[in-house]
Amino acid sequence: MMNRVLLVDDDVELSGMLEEYLQQEGFATTAVHDGESGVTEALSGRHAIVVLDVMLPGVGGVEALRRIRARSRIPVLMLTAKGDDVDRIVGLEVGADDYVPKPCTPRELVARLRAILRRTQSDDVFAARTSPVRAGPLLLWPEKRSAEWDGRSVDLTSTEFNLLEVLARNAGRVVAKTELSERGLGRPLARYDRSLDVHVSSLRQKLGTLGDGRSCIQTVRGVGYQFIRE
């Protein structure tokens, strides 16, 4: 099932072109053209990843993502209008794993899909050999992809978990944005790309604060982020 892609886009012509290209690249692709059908298919358990357009008739892409995230952690790659930072940031805040601006090249889409799926497959391969990770009040179980903060369960997306695991394993050390993007997002850090910052902001909101009221994830200006143990 690791190569099964669900494509949710109301542009039938574009969907057909992407579907054909993805199939040539070895993906098994299913396309639907409205948000309601997209949510149903995404929750069916038949797909490894979802490509979800923001602009959809009826149930829009962001609302569809909310409904998917309420019941599933399946990776979701959003298609956003080129230059529309609002849709991009909202999608990431709601729980998208990554985004590609439209119009996008099929080659770029495939590269993003493979990066996300590569992380997912790597998680499955090494899960049985991975011990729990503890950093202050944070406890991560990589084998279960689950997290606790001070005994309270924290619901994370796949990308959020990846980023938090990198930070927690390097607690007390500043992790450069370039390294965090490579290891957490599975791709090089792009200029003017704010997705990493949005994911970190979401993590701060989901995690608790330290005893002195500070966030456990501190920004080191011009360098990256540091997870504080206490």
C-alpha positions as CSV (number, residue, x, y, z in Angstrom):
1,M,0.0,0.0,0.0
2,M,3.0,2.3,0.4
3,N,2.7,3.6,-3.2
4,R,-1.0,4.3,-3.2
5,V,-1.8,8.0,-3.7
6,L,-5.2,9.6,-3.3
7,L,-5.5,12.8,-5.4
8,V,-8.2,15.2,-4.4
9,D,-8.6,18.0,-7.0
10,D,-11.7,19.4,-8.8
11,D,-9.6,20.2,-11.9
12,V,-10.3,17.0,-13.8
13,E,-7.9,17.7,-16.6
14,L,-5.0,18.4,-14.2
15,S,-5.9,15.4,-12.1
16,G,-5.8,13.2,-15.2
17,M,-2.4,14.5,-16.2
18,L,-1.0,14.1,-12.7
19,E,-2.6,10.6,-12.4
20,E,-0.9,9.5,-15.6
21,Y,2.5,10.9,-14.6
22,L,2.3,9.3,-11.1
23,Q,1.4,5.9,-12.5
24,Q,4.4,6.2,-14.9
25,E,6.5,6.8,-11.8
26,G,5.2,3.6,-10.1
27,F,2.4,5.0,-8.0
28,A,-1.1,3.5,-7.8
29,T,-3.3,6.6,-8.0
30,T,-7.0,7.2,-7.2
31,A,-8.5,10.6,-8.1
32,V,-11.7,12.2,-6.7
33,H,-12.9,15.7,-7.4
34,D,-14.7,17.1,-4.3
35,G,-13.9,17.4,-0.6
36,E,-16.6,15.1,0.7
37,S,-15.3,12.2,-1.4
38,G,-11.8,13.1,-0.5
39,V,-12.5,12.7,3.2
40,T,-14.3,9.4,2.7
41,E,-11.4,8.0,0.6
42,A,-8.7,9.3,2.9
43,L,-10.3,7.5,5.8
44,S,-10.8,4.3,3.9
45,G,-7.4,2.8,4.8
46,R,-6.7,2.2,1.1
47,H,-4.1,4.9,0.6
48,A,-0.6,5.7,1.9
49,I,-0.8,9.5,1.3
50,V,-3.2,12.2,0.2
51,V,-2.6,15.1,-2.3
52,L,-5.3,17.6,-1.4
53,D,-6.1,20.8,-3.2
54,V,-7.0,23.8,-1.1
55,M,-9.7,25.1,-3.5
56,L,-12.5,22.5,-3.7
57,P,-16.2,22.9,-4.3
58,G,-18.5,22.3,-1.3
59,V,-16.2,21.0,1.5
60,G,-13.0,23.0,0.9
61,G,-9.5,21.6,1.2
62,V,-8.8,23.0,4.7
63,E,-12.1,21.7,6.1
64,A,-11.5,18.4,4.5
65,L,-8.1,18.3,6.1
66,R,-9.7,19.1,9.5
67,R,-12.0,16.1,9.1
68,I,-9.2,13.8,8.1
69,R,-7.0,14.9,11.0
70,A,-9.9,14.3,13.5
71,R,-9.7,10.6,12.7
72,S,-6.4,9.8,10.9
73,R,-2.7,10.7,10.8
74,I,-2.3,9.7,7.1
75,P,0.2,12.0,5.5
76,V,-1.4,14.9,3.5
77,L,0.4,17.0,0.9
78,M,-1.6,20.2,0.2
79,L,-1.8,21.9,-3.2
80,T,-1.9,25.7,-2.7
81,A,-2.2,28.7,-5.0
82,K,1.2,30.0,-5.9
83,G,2.2,32.9,-3.6
84,D,-0.8,32.4,-1.3
85,D,0.9,32.3,2.1
86,V,-2.4,32.3,4.0
87,D,-3.7,29.0,2.6
88,R,-0.3,27.5,3.0
89,I,0.1,28.5,6.6
90,V,-3.5,27.6,7.5
91,G,-3.0,24.2,5.9
92,L,0.2,23.5,7.8
93,E,-1.5,24.7,11.1
94,V,-4.4,22.4,10.6
95,G,-2.1,19.4,10.1
96,A,-0.8,19.2,6.5
97,D,2.6,17.4,6.3
98,D,3.9,19.6,3.4
99,Y,2.6,21.7,0.5
100,V,3.3,22.3,-3.2
101,P,2.3,25.6,-4.8
102,K,0.2,25.4,-8.0
103,P,0.9,25.3,-10.8
104,C,3.4,22.6,-9.9
105,T,5.4,20.4,-12.1
106,P,4.7,16.7,-11.8
107,R,8.4,16.1,-11.1
108,E,8.3,18.4,-8.1
109,L,5.1,16.7,-6.8
110,V,6.7,13.2,-7.1
111,A,9.8,14.4,-5.3
112,R,7.7,15.7,-2.4
113,L,5.6,12.5,-2.3
114,R,8.7,10.3,-2.2
115,A,10.3,12.4,0.5
116,I,7.2,12.0,2.8
117,L,6.8,8.3,2.0
118,R,10.5,7.6,2.5
119,R,10.2,9.0,6.0
120,T,7.1,6.8,6.6
121,Q,8.8,3.7,5.3
122,S,11.9,4.4,7.3
123,D,9.8,4.8,10.5
124,D,8.3,1.3,9.9
125,V,11.6,-0.3,9.2
126,F,13.4,0.9,12.2
127,A,10.5,1.2,14.7
128,A,11.2,-2.2,16.4
129,R,14.8,-1.2,17.2
130,T,14.1,2.2,18.5
131,S,13.9,2.9,22.2
132,P,11.7,5.6,23.9
133,V,13.1,9.1,23.8
134,R,12.9,11.2,27.0
135,A,13.7,14.9,27.2
136,G,12.5,16.6,30.3
137,P,8.7,16.3,30.6
138,L,8.6,14.9,27.0
139,L,8.4,11.2,26.3
140,L,8.4,9.8,22.7
141,W,7.7,6.3,21.5
142,P,9.0,6.1,17.9
143,E,7.7,2.6,17.5
144,K,4.2,3.8,18.2
145,R,4.6,7.3,16.8
146,S,3.1,8.6,20.0
147,A,4.1,11.4,22.5
148,E,3.4,12.4,26.0
149,W,4.1,15.7,27.8
150,D,4.2,15.4,31.6
151,G,2.0,12.2,31.3
152,R,-0.5,13.9,28.9
153,S,-1.0,12.4,25.5
154,V,-0.1,14.8,22.6
155,D,-1.7,14.3,19.2
156,L,0.9,15.0,16.5
157,T,1.0,14.7,12.7
158,S,3.7,12.5,11.1
159,T,5.7,15.6,10.2
160,E,5.4,17.1,13.7
161,F,6.5,13.9,15.3
162,N,9.6,13.7,13.0
163,L,10.6,17.3,13.8
164,L,10.0,16.8,17.5
165,E,12.0,13.6,17.6
166,V,15.0,15.3,16.0
167,L,14.8,18.1,18.5
168,A,14.4,15.8,21.5
169,R,17.2,13.5,20.5
170,N,19.4,16.7,20.4
171,A,18.0,18.3,23.5
172,G,20.3,21.0,24.8
173,R,21.9,21.5,21.3
174,V,20.9,24.0,18.7
175,V,19.7,22.2,15.6
176,A,20.2,24.3,12.5
177,K,17.1,24.8,10.3
178,T,18.9,23.2,7.3
179,E,19.5,20.0,9.4
180,L,16.0,20.0,10.8
181,S,14.5,20.4,7.3
182,E,16.6,17.6,5.9
183,R,15.9,15.2,8.8
184,G,12.4,16.2,9.7
185,L,10.8,17.2,6.4
186,G,12.9,15.0,4.2
187,R,14.0,17.8,1.9
188,P,16.4,20.7,1.7
189,L,15.4,24.0,3.3
190,A,14.1,26.3,0.6
191,R,14.6,30.1,0.6
192,Y,11.5,31.9,2.0
193,D,9.8,28.6,2.9
194,R,8.0,29.2,6.2
195,S,6.7,25.6,6.6
196,L,9.3,24.6,9.1
197,D,8.5,27.6,11.3
198,V,4.8,26.9,11.1
199,H,5.3,23.3,12.2
200,V,7.5,24.4,15.1
201,S,4.8,26.9,16.1
202,S,2.2,24.2,16.1
203,L,4.4,22.0,18.3
204,R,4.8,24.8,20.8
205,Q,1.1,25.1,21.0
206,K,0.5,21.4,21.5
207,L,3.3,20.9,24.1
208,G,3.3,22.4,27.6
209,T,5.6,25.0,29.0
210,L,8.5,24.6,31.3
211,G,8.3,25.5,35.0
212,D,9.4,29.1,34.3
213,G,6.7,29.5,31.6
214,R,9.1,29.3,28.7
215,S,8.4,27.1,25.7
216,C,10.5,24.0,25.5
217,I,11.5,24.9,21.9
218,Q,13.5,28.0,21.8
219,T,14.4,29.9,18.7
220,V,18.1,30.7,18.2
221,R,17.9,33.6,15.8
222,G,19.7,33.1,12.5
223,V,20.6,29.5,13.3
224,G,17.7,27.2,14.2
225,Y,15.9,25.7,17.2
226,Q,16.9,24.2,20.6
227,F,14.8,21.8,22.8
228,I,15.2,22.8,26.4
229,R,15.2,19.9,28.9
230,E,14.2,22.0,31.9
